[in-house]
Amino acid sequence: MVVTPQQMEKKMAFVNADDMKQALRDSGKVALYGLCFDTDKDAVKAESKPTLAEIAKLLKSDTSLGPTSFFLVRSNRSVEAAPECV
């Protein structure tokens, strides 16, 4: 038997502000996969900037949402660190 590696199917997608708003209307929640942290760190990695920018865009466009609406992320330390990036 020969095992050959195959590329893993990419199922996570970038979610823009309009898609976030629609998901929040439809289900009251949105899954975001573009927030990256180093292991055992609370600082947001630079590659998270596009997702954070879209979150900021959504929060600025809809005043009924507040920063605490979004940051249920990884750990309490992450929650404290993430709003500083928006």
N, C-alpha and C positions, 0 to 999 in steps of 0.2 A: 504494500500500500504506500503510495506517495502522497504526501500532504503538500499542497501548494497554497501559499498565502494569497488571499484575495483582499482587495480593498473593502473596508467596512462601509456599508451603506450609510450615507449621511442623511439623517432624518431631522436634525435640528436646523431651524431656519431663522434668519434674521427677521425680527418683528419691528415694523416701523410704527410711528405714533398713531397713524390711522387704524392700523390693524389692532393695536393695543386697545384703542378706544372702542372698536367694534367688539372685541373679545370681552371687554369689561361690560358693555351693554348686554351682550348675549348671555354670558355666564357668570359675570361678577368677578372673573379672575383672568389672568393672562400668564402663560408660562414664558419666561425669558431665559434663554440659554447663553446669552452673550456677556454675562457678568462673570469675570474670571478673577480668581484669587490664587495666590501661591499657597501651598499646603502649610497649615498652621500659621497663616498670616491674615491680618485683617485689612491690608491695603489692597485696593482694587488695581488690577493690572492694566497697563496701557491699552491692551487690545479690547478692553471693555468700553472704551470711549464712544464708539458708534452707538452702542445700546444705551449708554447713559445719556447721550445727546438726544436720542429719541424719547426717552423717559422725560427728560427736561422739556422737550417740545410739547409732549402731551400734557404735562403738568401746567405749563404756561398757557396752553390753549383751553384748558378746562379747569376753571377755578373751583369746581366742586370737589376736585381731587386734591389731596395734600400729600406731601412726601411720605408720611407714614402709611399711606395707602399701598405703597409699593414695596417697601423694604423688609420683607420677610425672607431673608437670604441667609443661608448657611449657618450663621451663628449670631449671637448678640453682638459680638465684636464687629462682624461684617455689617450689621444693621447700623451700627454707630458710624462706621467708616464710609459707607456708600453715599449717604446724603451730602457729604462734603464734596463729592465728585460731580454732583448735579449742578 
